[in-house]
Amino acid sequence: MRIGIIGAGVAGLTTAKVLSQAGHEVRVFDKCPDVGGVWSRTRRYPGVTTQSPKAQYSLSDFPMPKDYPEWPSGAQVQAYFAAYAAEFGLEPALRLNTEVTAAKPVGDGRWTVETRSVGGVESSEGFDRLVVANGVFCEPAVPTYPGLEEFTAAGGRLCAGTEFHDVEEARGKHVLVVGYGKSACDVAVAISGVAAGTDVIARQLLWKVPRRIGGFLNFKMLLLTRMGEGLFRYLRLRGFEKFLHGPGNRLRRRMINSIGSVSVRQFGLAKLDLVPAGHMEDIVRGAIGLASEGFFEGVVDGSIVVHRDATTSRLLAGEDGPMAELRDGTLLKADLVVCATGFTQGVPFLPEQTQRRLFDERGNFMLYRQILPLDVPGLYFNGYNSSFFSPLNAEMAALWIAADLAGAVARPEPETMRAAVEAQLAFMDEATDTHHCRGTKIIPFSMHNIDEVLGDLDVNVGARVRASHWLNPVNPAAYRRVTPTLLSRLASEVTEEATAPGRIREEVREVREEVREEVREAG
């Protein structure tokens, strides 16, 4: 088949690679000038690094370079994905600097994709199937503040974190960073050394996990294991999870909340008045984030000031220049306001009628296995499964798509799939207090998703390997044989189907000969 793929981030690239290996012709569109999605040079902010260590943020058959640090920079991650595209021969299929303006179904699962290049050249192509991999961190959500026009006229600037690319833009300026997630704290650290003042406006304090718990133990040893995932209750408990959330519940809570206690002591949060409400166990209800290196140290030395439980009520022009007023009436100098306030998840290039069939009544994506729309033929999604192991989750989803294209996925009945999606969303509503990015975030249940996807394909790593990942960090390289194993099986099935007509003709010929022989004997 000819497959169109929207997005050249990790999900788009691994989908292109897997489908190409499965024998399909692929075309990958992205409006950025380079591959990598959120890691593109046009979108990454100063100080950005991976959240997961390099081994856990790798694709199964393409490890990150050994000389990369444990937490690679944004530029290093982008270079890694560019090398991946080159290694697997994807570059000829890439259409960069090309925005998808519309993708329209034309019947029988086929699609027409309309694009516009940087030079304004518009074109249209037809595809047998379409994969949406534009990412759930594609469009920044920037608050609308009263007084913006007055603020801008006074020389102030408001931008999203993904639009802030150079710390020199903050040199000598008073900067407000809105947000308290990892990106907000990364930006605050990056600019605090050059800005005249760095104020962080935190609507809600979040628990921060140290990269090295207690100063020495890599957090992946605790949270990036199957045991770490099992500490959070999933929709369907299995194996040892039944003990953890049954007789061992007190032990489980003590294990996870002890990380919070260590964080409070390690960062001196009580003295800084930055202890979040609740317990570390509640981390799943917000954003699970690593502490940015140097952030709390900056708070201690005064280069970073955190305004907790605060929101910006308006922007204005003060006597001394652009300013921001907080909800409690506090006035702050604000030459630059950087909003690290999350993203919107959308597919504006799809027709409105198609979009209505994608969402539930609250606007959540209704995707079976985070991949398949329930009522839009010929359309798939990848990357709508944000996790601690996003590259691996995307890679396994690409295998599911390849198998489904080959007719090798035994899909349940439509009503059964709908019930499964509704149950999953209801569970995530409760588990995350509805903070699941319209159904696209599966943290912390990354491996559960992978097991379910591979279960549909009747392929997985061995039980011994899975058991080892209960105590050791999950290693994507352990899954490197899954792709060739599945693709080999699919190729064998295709070969059998291709030879089937010949076998049938031979069987018909044999039956005819038997009939002739019987006629002669009777005659």
SVG drawing of the C-alpha trace seen along z (x, -y; Angstrom):
<svg xmlns="http://www.w3.org/2000/svg" viewBox="-21 -56 53 105">
<polyline fill="none" stroke="black" stroke-width="0.4" points="0.0,0.0 0.9,-3.7 0.9,-5.1 0.8,-8.8 2.3,-9.7 1.8,-13.1 4.7,-14.0 8.4,-13.3 8.9,-12.9 9.8,-9.6 6.3,-8.2 6.3,-9.2 9.9,-8.0 9.4,-4.6 6.1,-4.1 7.8,-4.9 10.7,-2.5 8.4,0.4 6.0,0.0 8.8,-0.4 10.3,2.9 6.9,4.4 6.9,3.6 4.7,0.4 5.5,-2.8 5.6,-5.7 5.6,-9.4 6.3,-11.5 5.2,-15.1 6.4,-17.6 6.2,-21.4 9.6,-21.6 12.8,-21.8 14.3,-18.8 13.1,-15.5 12.6,-15.0 9.2,-16.6 9.5,-18.3 13.3,-18.1 13.4,-20.1 15.7,-23.2 12.6,-25.3 10.9,-24.0 13.4,-23.2 14.0,-25.7 17.3,-26.3 18.2,-23.7 15.9,-21.0 17.0,-17.4 15.3,-14.1 13.3,-13.1 14.2,-9.4 17.8,-8.3 19.2,-7.7 18.9,-3.9 15.2,-4.1 14.6,-6.8 16.1,-4.8 14.5,-2.7 14.9,1.0 17.3,1.5 19.1,-1.8 20.8,-2.7 21.9,-6.2 25.7,-6.9 27.8,-5.7 29.3,-9.2 26.0,-10.8 25.4,-11.8 22.8,-9.9 20.3,-12.7 21.0,-13.9 20.4,-17.5 17.7,-18.5 20.2,-18.9 21.7,-15.5 18.3,-13.8 17.4,-15.5 20.8,-14.3 19.9,-10.8 16.6,-10.8 18.2,-12.3 20.8,-9.4 17.9,-6.9 16.2,-8.3 19.5,-8.0 20.4,-4.5 17.1,-3.0 16.9,-4.8 13.9,-7.1 15.3,-10.3 13.9,-9.9 10.4,-9.5 10.6,-12.7 8.8,-15.9 10.1,-18.5 9.1,-22.1 5.8,-20.9 2.6,-21.5 -0.4,-19.3 -3.3,-21.7 -6.0,-19.0 -6.4,-15.3 -9.7,-14.0 -11.2,-10.6 -12.2,-9.6 -13.8,-6.2 -12.6,-2.6 -10.2,-3.8 -8.3,-5.9 -7.2,-9.5 -6.2,-12.7 -3.5,-14.8 -3.2,-18.5 0.0,-20.2 1.8,-23.6 5.5,-23.9 7.6,-26.8 7.7,-28.5 3.9,-28.5 3.7,-25.7 0.5,-23.7 0.0,-20.1 -2.2,-17.0 -1.4,-13.3 -3.5,-10.2 -2.8,-7.4 -4.3,-4.0 -4.1,-4.6 -3.1,-7.5 -1.2,-7.6 -1.5,-10.7 1.8,-11.1 1.7,-14.9 2.3,-14.4 0.5,-15.4 3.0,-18.1 2.6,-19.9 0.6,-23.0 1.5,-25.0 -1.4,-26.2 -0.7,-29.9 -3.1,-31.7 -5.0,-34.7 -4.1,-37.6 -6.0,-40.9 -3.8,-43.9 -1.6,-42.0 -1.8,-44.8 -0.8,-47.5 2.0,-45.2 3.4,-44.6 3.3,-48.3 5.4,-48.9 8.1,-46.6 7.0,-43.3 7.0,-40.0 4.8,-36.9 5.8,-33.6 5.4,-29.8 8.3,-27.8 8.7,-26.2 9.1,-29.6 11.9,-30.6 15.2,-29.4 18.1,-31.5 19.0,-32.5 20.4,-35.8 16.8,-36.9 16.6,-37.0 19.9,-38.8 19.4,-41.7 15.7,-41.3 13.1,-40.6 11.5,-37.2 8.4,-35.5 8.2,-31.8 4.6,-30.6 4.3,-26.9 6.0,-24.4 6.5,-21.4 9.8,-20.2 10.0,-22.6 9.2,-25.6 11.9,-24.7 14.4,-23.9 13.8,-27.4 14.1,-29.1 17.5,-27.4 18.8,-28.3 18.0,-32.0 18.6,-32.6 22.3,-33.2 21.7,-36.0 18.4,-37.5 18.0,-40.5 15.3,-38.5 13.6,-35.1 10.1,-34.6 8.3,-31.3 4.6,-31.5 3.4,-28.1 -0.4,-27.7 0.2,-24.3 3.3,-22.8 4.2,-19.4 6.3,-16.6 9.7,-16.5 11.7,-13.3 15.5,-13.7 17.6,-12.4 19.7,-10.7 17.6,-9.8 19.6,-10.5 22.3,-12.0 23.5,-8.6 20.7,-6.2 19.5,-6.8 15.7,-7.3 15.3,-4.7 16.2,-2.0 13.0,-2.7 10.4,-4.2 11.5,-2.9 11.0,0.7 8.0,2.9 8.0,2.8 7.9,-1.0 5.0,-0.9 3.3,1.7 3.3,-0.7 0.4,-2.5 -2.9,-0.7 -3.8,0.2 -7.2,1.0 -6.5,4.8 -4.2,6.1 -2.0,9.1 0.6,11.3 2.5,9.5 0.4,6.4 -2.4,8.2 -0.2,8.5 1.0,4.9 -2.5,3.6 -3.9,6.2 -2.0,7.6 1.1,5.6 -0.6,2.2 1.0,0.7 4.4,1.7 3.6,0.3 2.6,-3.0 5.6,-3.2 7.9,-2.5 6.5,-5.2 6.0,-7.9 9.5,-7.4 10.7,-8.9 8.7,-12.0 10.3,-12.1 13.7,-11.9 12.9,-14.7 11.8,-17.0 15.0,-16.4 17.3,-16.4 16.0,-19.7 15.2,-21.3 11.6,-21.8 10.3,-22.5 12.7,-25.4 11.9,-26.8 8.1,-26.4 7.9,-24.3 6.4,-21.0 3.6,-20.0 0.2,-19.0 -0.6,-15.4 1.9,-12.5 4.3,-11.3 1.7,-8.7 -0.4,-11.5 2.2,-12.3 0.2,-10.4 -2.6,-12.9 -0.4,-15.7 2.8,-15.8 5.4,-13.3 8.6,-15.2 12.2,-15.1 13.7,-18.0 15.7,-20.2 19.3,-20.3 20.1,-23.5 16.5,-24.6 16.2,-24.4 19.8,-25.5 18.7,-28.7 15.8,-29.1 18.2,-28.9 20.6,-31.5 17.8,-33.8 18.4,-33.7 15.0,-32.0 11.9,-33.1 8.9,-30.8 5.5,-32.3 3.5,-29.2 -0.2,-28.8 -0.2,-31.9 -1.7,-32.9 -1.2,-35.9 -4.4,-38.0 -3.2,-40.5 -0.4,-42.1 0.1,-45.9 2.4,-48.8 3.8,-50.2 5.8,-53.3 9.0,-51.3 7.9,-49.3 6.0,-46.1 4.7,-44.3 2.5,-41.5 -0.1,-41.5 -0.7,-38.3 -4.0,-37.2 -3.1,-38.4 -2.2,-41.9 1.5,-41.5 3.1,-43.5 6.2,-42.1 8.5,-43.5 8.1,-41.4 10.0,-42.3 9.5,-38.7 6.8,-36.2 7.5,-32.6 4.5,-30.3 5.4,-26.6 1.7,-25.9 1.2,-22.7 -0.1,-21.8 -3.4,-21.3 -4.0,-18.0 -5.8,-18.4 -6.0,-17.4 -7.0,-20.6 -6.2,-19.2 -9.0,-16.6 -12.6,-17.5 -14.9,-18.5 -17.2,-15.5 -14.2,-13.2 -13.1,-14.9 -16.6,-14.4 -16.2,-10.7 -12.8,-10.7 -13.8,-12.2 -16.1,-11.5 -18.5,-14.1 -15.7,-15.6 -13.2,-15.9 -11.1,-12.8 -9.6,-10.8 -11.4,-7.5 -8.5,-5.2 -8.4,-1.5 -4.9,-0.6 -4.2,-4.3 -3.9,-3.6 -7.2,-2.8 -10.2,-5.2 -13.4,-3.4 -15.3,-4.7 -12.9,-6.2 -11.8,-3.6 -8.2,-3.7 -6.9,-6.0 -4.4,-5.2 -2.7,-7.2 0.8,-6.8 2.5,-8.8 -0.8,-9.3 0.6,-7.1 2.9,-9.6 5.0,-7.6 8.3,-7.2 9.3,-5.0 7.7,-7.0 10.1,-5.7 9.5,-2.1 5.7,-2.6 5.6,-4.2 7.7,-1.4 5.4,1.2 2.3,-0.7 3.9,-0.8 4.1,3.0 0.4,3.1 -0.4,0.9 1.8,3.0 0.0,6.2 -3.4,4.6 -2.6,3.5 -1.8,7.1 -5.1,8.3 -3.2,10.1 -4.9,8.4 -7.9,10.1 -9.9,7.0 -12.8,7.4 -16.3,6.5 -16.8,2.7 -19.0,2.5 -16.3,4.5 -13.6,2.1 -15.8,-0.9 -16.5,0.5 -12.7,1.1 -11.9,-2.5 -14.6,-3.9 -13.4,-1.7 -9.8,-2.9 -10.7,-6.5 -12.9,-6.2 -10.0,-4.5 -7.5,-7.2 -10.0,-9.9 -9.9,-8.5 -6.2,-7.6 -5.0,-11.0 -7.8,-13.2 -8.5,-13.7 -4.9,-14.9 -4.4,-12.6 -4.2,-15.0 -7.5,-14.1 -6.7,-10.4 -3.3,-10.6 -1.1,-10.2 -0.6,-6.7 2.0,-7.6 2.7,-5.7 1.3,-2.7 3.8,-2.5 4.6,1.2 1.0,2.2 0.3,0.6 3.2,2.4 2.0,5.7 -1.5,5.2 -0.4,4.1 2.0,7.1 -0.6,9.4 -2.8,8.6 0.1,9.6 0.9,12.8 4.5,11.7 6.6,10.4 9.9,10.7 10.4,13.8 8.9,14.2 12.4,14.2 13.3,10.9 10.0,9.4 10.7,10.7 14.2,9.1 12.6,5.8 10.7,6.0 13.9,5.2 16.1,3.7 15.2,0.7 13.2,1.7 15.7,1.9 14.2,1.2 17.1,3.1 15.5,6.2 12.7,5.8 15.1,5.5 14.0,9.0 10.3,8.3 10.1,6.3 12.0,8.7 10.1,11.6 6.7,10.1 7.6,8.9 9.0,12.3 5.8,13.9 3.7,11.3 5.9,12.0 5.3,15.7 1.6,15.2 1.7,13.0 3.7,15.7 1.2,18.3 -1.7,16.1 0.2,15.4 0.7,19.1 -2.9,20.0 -4.4,19.5 -1.9,21.9 -2.6,24.5 -6.3,24.2 -5.9,24.6 -3.8,27.7 -6.5,29.1 -9.2,28.4 -7.1,30.1 -6.7,33.2 -10.4,33.3 -11.2,33.1 -8.8,35.9 -10.5,38.1 -13.9,37.3 -12.7,38.2 -11.3,41.5 -14.5,42.4 -16.5,41.5 -14.2,43.8 -14.5,46.6 -18.3,46.2 -18.5,46.0"/>
</svg>
